[in-house]
Amino acid sequence: MTQHVSPPRDGTDTTAPVARRPSAWHGLTARVDVRTLSLLGVLAALILIGGITKPDEFLDSRNLQLVLTQASVIGVVTVGMTFVITSGGIDLSVGAIVALASVWATTVATQEYGFGGILFTAVAVGLGCGLVNGLLIAYGGMVPFIATLAMLASARGLALQITEGRTQIVTVDSVLSLGERDSYVLGIPPLVLVFAVVTIVGWLVLNRTTFGRRTVAVGGNAEAARLAGIDVRRQRLYLYLLSGLCCGIAAFLLIVLSGSGQNTNGNLYELDAIAAAIIGGTLLSGGRGTITGSVLGVLVFTTITNIFALNNLQSDVQQIAKGAIIVAAVLVQRRTASTT
């Protein structure tokens, strides 16, 4: 039997094509594009300034390789930080974890196991610290700020205890050789290649996997994510494990770069990583993150440091410039977000 559907009482024609409203995704894409273009503009301006003030030194291939190499260490940390902030958390302990991993991996006992021993120890220490952070926050109910602040103090203290305030020199040739020009691949330092791989993997995980979607969901509304079937506590544990893993990798890169382990390694990395992620477009309150923007933020700060060093400018002026860029970037992002 044929059923007849009554037309709506308001007289609207249900067969007429319905005009689609602009989706939220298009607005988000537009904002992300504006942020990315803004950071690219800042980076281009910095390169222009460096080329004008110190053309021979700044534009030299060796200096550009140095900039990318220095960006690699903090860049790997920033990738992990981006995931944590996207989930609505924070990790103040990343710099201290890098320091602890670097000194633990460069003890005499560890160096006896060669390249593999140093790499394994650095990664294992990073994962161990991330596990402690994750358990305290996800299952212990501690606020991320407090838990990671406690880890910062503990890791710094343990790193100082291990080194007794002394620098631990690396004697493993296979590790030191990674920092030499003979190890470059097509003119690209191995550390930069590792940073590129971490960045690509991080982008794919955040934007193309269920893990990434769950991370954004937890940061946007943890209770709604829980009701949707996401294990919020387990997701947060995984995220701090990921941050610890990135710190372990960064510690190994820093060992290669400096040829030593020191308890002062990673000083203020937490602030640099957070700042790079924020100016890149990652929302501090959670729910939105961008690996591309975070990497551009790292390159901006590293380029500033390089330009100031080449022009023999004091570090306090450098910090003021960084602060001004952070404020300007946030203001631009707020303006573009309100107009799209």
N, C-alpha and C positions, 0 to 999 in steps of 0.2 A: 504494500500500500504506500502510495506516495505521500510524503509529508510536506506540507507547505509552511514555510517560515514566514511569520508575520513581519511586515516592515516595522522599523522602529517608530514609536509614537511621535518622535520629534520630526519625522518626515525625512530624515537623512537617507541617502542612497548608499546601501551597503556594498553595491557593486562598483561604485566609483573608486578610482584609485586614491589611496590615502597618501598624502604628502608626508614623507618621513622627516622627522626632526633630526637636526645634526646630532650625531652620536657623541657621547662623552669621550669616546676613544679618539675621535678626530680632534677635539679640543685639547686632550692630553698630549697627542702627538705634536700639535702646533706649539704647545708650551715647551715640550722637550726640545723641539727643533730650535726655538728661539733661545733657549738656555745654551744649547750646544753651539749655536752660531755666536752668541755673546762671548762664550769662553774662547772660541776660536779667534774672535776679534781681539780679545785681550791678549791671547798668546801671540797673535800676529804683531800687535803693537809692541809687545815686549821684545820680540825678535828684531823689529825695526829699530827700537831704542838701542838694543845691544849692538846691532850692526852699525849704527851711527856713532855711538860712543867709543866702541872698541872693535872696529871692523876686522882688523887682522886677527885679534885674539878670539873674539866671540864666534865668528863665522868659520874658524878653523875646524877641520873635520875632527881633530882630536878633542877639541873643547865640546863640540856637539855630542860626541860619543860619551864624554864625561858627564854631560847633563843627563843624557838618557840612562847612563849607568847609575848615577845617584838617584834618579827618579825611580829606578827599579825597586830598590829596597822599600822605601816608604810606599811605593805604588802597590806592591803585593799586600802590605798591611792594610792599605785603604780599600782594596777589593773586599777583604774580609769585613772591615768596618762597615762598608756599604750594606752588606747583608744584615748585619746586626741592627743598624739604624733603621733600615727599611722595615724590620720587624717590630719597631717601636722600642728597641733596647739601646744600650750604650756600652762601650767597653773602654774604660779608662786604663786598663792594665796592659795594653798592647806593647807599649814601649818597654815596660819592665819585663814582660815575657820575652821580648826580643833579646834584652840584656841577659836574662837568666839562661835562655837557650844558647846564646853565643858563648858564654863562659863555661857552661856545662859541657858543651861540645868541643871546647878547646883545652880541656884539662889534659895533663900528661897521660893519664890512664886512657882517656878516650882517643887521643891521637895515636895510640899504639895500634888501634884497629883501622887506621888509615882513612881514606876518603869515605867509605861506607859507614864507618863508625861515627864520624863527625856529622854526616848528613842524617843518619838515623837518630842520633842523640838530639840534634837540633829540632827535628820534626816531632820526636817523641815528647820532648819537654814542652813544646808548644801545644801539642794535643792534650798532654796531662793538665796543663794549666787551664786550657779551654774546657776540659771536662769538669774540673773543680768549679769554674765559673758557672758552667751550665747547670750542674747539680744544685748549687746554692740558689741560683735564680729560678730555675724551672721547678725543682722539687723541694727546695728549702724555703721558697716564698720570699727570698730576699730581694730588695730593690736592686736593679742592675747597677745603679750608681754606687751603692754601698758595697756590694759584693765585689765589683771590679776595682773599687778603690782599695779594699782590703787586699786584693791580689796584687795590686800595684806596690803597696808597701811591703808585702811579704816577699814578692819576687825580687824586688830591689835589695832587700836585706839579705836574702839568700845568695844573690849574685855577689854581693860584697863579701859575704862570709866565704864563699868559694875562692874568690880571687885574693882575699886579704888586701884589697886595694891595689893589687899589682896587675899589670897587663900580661896576658897569656899569649905568647907568640906561637903562631902556627908553623910547624916544621914539615908538614905533609906536602910534598911537591905537587902531587896531583890536584890538590885543592888550590894551591897558590897559582898554578899554571892557568887556571880558568880566568884569572884577572890579567893575564899577559896578552899582548897584541897577537901573538902567534895562535891564540885560541879563537880569535875572531872569525865569524862565519860571514863571508862576503862583506867584511868591514863592520859587522854588527857584533858587539860584545855578547858573550854567552849569557850574562846577567840580564841583558835587555831581551834576549830570546825567551828566557824563563818568565820574565814579566809579561811578555806578549802572550805566552801560552796561558798563564794564570788569568790574564784579562779576558781572553777569548772564552776560556772555560767558564769563568765567572759570568760573562754576558749570556752565554748559552743557558747556564743553569738558572739564572734569574729571569730570563725572558722566554725560555722555550721548554721549561720542565714544570712538572707538578710541584716540585720542591720550591721553585721560584714563586709560583702562584700562591702556594701556602704561606710563604714568607710575607708576601704583600698582604694577604688576607689577615694574617695575625697582626701585622702592623696597623692595618686599617681599622679593624674591630675584632679584638681577641675573643670577645664573647660570641659574636656572630660566627666567627670561624669555628669556635667550639661546637656551637649548635649545628653547624654545617657538617660536622663529623671529623674535623681536624683535631688531632692530638696536639694541642697548643704547647703543653709542657715538653713533649718529645721534640717538637719542632724547634723550640727555643734551645734545648740542649744541643741539637745538631748545629744550630747557628753559632753557638759559642765554641763548639768543637771546630767548626769551619774557620772561625776567627783565630783560634789557637794554631790551627794548621798553617794558616797564612803567616802568622808570626814566626813559626818554626822555619818555614821556607825563607822568610826575610832574614832571619838570623843567619842562616847558612850563606845567603848572598852577601850579608855584611861581613861575615868571616872572610869570604873570598876577596871582597873589596878592600878590607883593611888589613888582612893577614894576621888578625889577632882577635882576642876576646876580651872585652872590658866590661866592668859592672856599670859603666856610664853609657854603654851603647843604648841606642833607642831613646835617648833623652828627648822628651816632648813629642815623641812620635804620635801619641794619642791625640794631641791637639792638632798636629798637622794632618793626620788622617781624617779627623772629624771635620776640620775646616775644608779640606779638599772635597770630601763627600757632600758637604752642605752647599758649597758654591757650585758644585756640579749639578745640583738639582735634587739631591736626596732629601726628603722631608724629615726633619729632626723628630717630629712626633710620630713618624712611621707611616706606612701605607704607600709610599712611593720611593723608588730608588732607581738610579741609573749608573751603570758601570762606566759607560762612555764618559759621562760628565765627571765622574770621580777621577778618572784617569787624566782628563784634561785639567782638572783642578790641581792634580799632582804636578803636571808639567808646568803649569803657570807658576806655582810656588818654587819649583826647582829652578826655573829660568830666572826668576827674580833673585834668588840666592846667587846664582852664577853671575848675573850682571853686576850685582853689588860687590861681589868678590873681585871681579875684574877691574872695577872702578875704585877699589880700595875704600869703599864706604863702610861705615861702622854698622855693626849688627843691630844697634837700637833703631837706626833709620830703616833698616830692612824690616824689622818687626812692625814698625809703624806703617810701612808700605803694604805689608801683608794684611794688616788690620783694615786699612782703607779699602783694599780690594775685596775683602770679605764683605764689608758693609755695602760697597757698591754693587757687588754681585747679588746680594740678598735683596736689595732695593729694586734692582732690575727684574729679578725673578718675581717679586711681589707685584710689580707693575704689569708685567706681561701676563701673569696669572689672572689679574683682575680685568684685563682687556680682552682675553680670549674666551 
